[in-house]
């Protein structure tokens, strides 16, 4: 499992969308919110760069109202003051009735709206049904997990896993049936960073030109372009970092038959768990021309240097000390948005051979090269 994923839900769940019929009266939302008698409900949208607040409503006696106008289908996010959760609403200039559940905002009930909202409700029902099924065994599961090797726990885990798998199959079937829908677009955007390039392009191609050209579709296309630029056979982009002594060096200045760029961090447990495998690889192939370039995603030099010493890392180390965040220039350059560790294998001409989070695929490629 990767450590500290950069959050992308805002960018990929929210977008300004397809053109639709609008009403001069705008949208109207009437809502209730369980036992919450006062506070605020906020409705925002996000274009991938900045938030735009559409409406803020006061809760009075457990009720609230919102109104405004949108020029086109817009995915909005409703949040409640003091509640750590959100509700997605597919907003058009229509009327909505919303029953917010403060205990589980994500499963709140939304009626009214347009065809996209109705389709979204059906898609959400898959997760709601899964949650209800899991809830029936939750208490038993939480007791059984205290003895994770017991047959009873393993049976319960198998049952819960089967429920999840069935829900996943149902959701995929739904998205296949509605492949050219705004719901499919949003789900694809949500998965864009994680999907392999071929799968991403295939699903994107099922969308209409209209969907591909809205803001969310353009964001997916940008992700496709980034993945294509870093695909096997492409030249790995050069960069400049500093070593622990503060001396600058570039990727291209390191000459080797093959190089592994290891994006890691001192705080990243999965990254450090790979160290024994990388050491074995280094010991086996370094004399034959393999070099490893460790690039830390730390923002604290002292912690970075301490981790190098603790792990007894003997290969090249560098960092820009910008930390692991979307704005990090190296994250941007290598499209590292889904977490670390991230390994990139390149040849002597700095062309990418393969990339990923596991050592074994890199080992296989290295052995192919050195066996020639």
Residue, then its C-alpha position, 0 to 999 in steps of 0.5 A: x500500500x502506498x503512503x500518503x496519497x496526494x488528495x485528488x478527490x476535489x479535482x476529480x469529483x468536481x467539474x463544470x460540465x456539459x451544456x444543458x437546458x437552463x431555467x431563468x428561475x435557477x436552482x432551488x434546494x430545500x433541505x433538512x438535516x436530521x437533529x442539527x437545528x442550527x449552523x451552516x450548509x455550504x455549496x461549492x464547486x471546484x474547477x481543478x484550480x480553485x473553489x467557487x462558493x455557490x451558496x451558503x445557507x443558515x440552518x434553522x430548526x433543522x431546515x435550510x434553503x439555497x438558490x442560485x443559477x448555473x449556466x450548465x450541469x455542475x457537480x457541487x459539494x455540500x458540506x455542513x459546518x462541523x461535520x467531516x463529510x460531504x454530499x455530491x449533488x449534480x446541479x442544474x437549474x431545477x428544484x431539489x429536495x435534500x435530506x442530509x444525514x449528519x451521521x453519513x453525509x455521503x449517503x444523503x438522500x437527494x430527489x428532484x434535479x435532472x436525469x444526471x442526478x437520477x442516474x447518480x442516485x442509482x449508482x450511489x445505491x450500490x454503495x448504500x446497499x453494500x454499506x447496509x450488508x456490511x453493517x449487519x456483521x460489523x459488530x461481530x467483525x470488530x470482535x473477531x478481528x481481535x484474533x485475526x488468525x481465527x477461522x471465524x475472523x477469516x470467514x467473516x473477512x471472506x464474506x465482507x470481501x465477497x460483498x465488496x467484490x460483488x459491489x465492484x462488479x455491479x459498479x463496473x457493469x453500471x459504468x459500462x452500460x452508461x459509458x457516455x454519461x456524466x457519471x462515467x466521466x466523473x468516475x473516470x476522472x476520479x480514477x485517472x491518476x491510478x489507471x494504466x494509460x491504455x485503460x484510461x484512453x480506452x474509457x475516455x474514448x467512449x465519452x462523447x466529444x461534448x463530455x471530453x471537451x468540458x472542464x473535467x474531460x479536459x483534466x482527464x486529457x491532461x492526465x493522458x498527455x502526462x502519462x504519454x510523456x512518461x510512458x516506456x520509450x520516452x526520455x525521462x525529464x532531467x532535474x536538478x537536486x542537492x545531495x546531503x552536503x548541499x551540492x547540486x547535481x542533475x539526473x543526466x550527469x549520472x552516467x550508468x548503463x541503467x538507472x533506477x530513480x527511487x522517489x521515497x521519504x523518511x516518513x514513508x514506511x512502504x518506501x523504507x520497506x523496499x530498502x532490502x530489495x533495492x539493496x539486493x538489486x544494487x549489490x547484484x547489478x551495480x558492478x555491471x552498470x546499475x545505479x540507483x538515485x534516491x530522490x527524497x520527498x522530505x521537507x526536513x533535511x535532518x530527518x532525510x539525512x537520519x533516514x539515510x544513515x539508519x537504512x545505510x543507503x550507499x547509493x546516490x541521494x538527492x532532494x529538493x526538500x519541497x515535501x510530498x505535495x502536488x506543487x512539488x516540482x518533481x511530483x509535477x515533472x514525473x506525475x507522482x500524484x498517487x503516492x510513493x514509493x515510485x520507481x522509474x527504471x531508465x536506460x543509458x540514454x535516459x529513456x524510460x523502461x518501466x515504472x511503478x511501486x514494486x521492485x520485481x518488475x524492474x528486476x525482470x527488465x534489468x535481467x533482460x538487459x544484462x542478459x543480452 
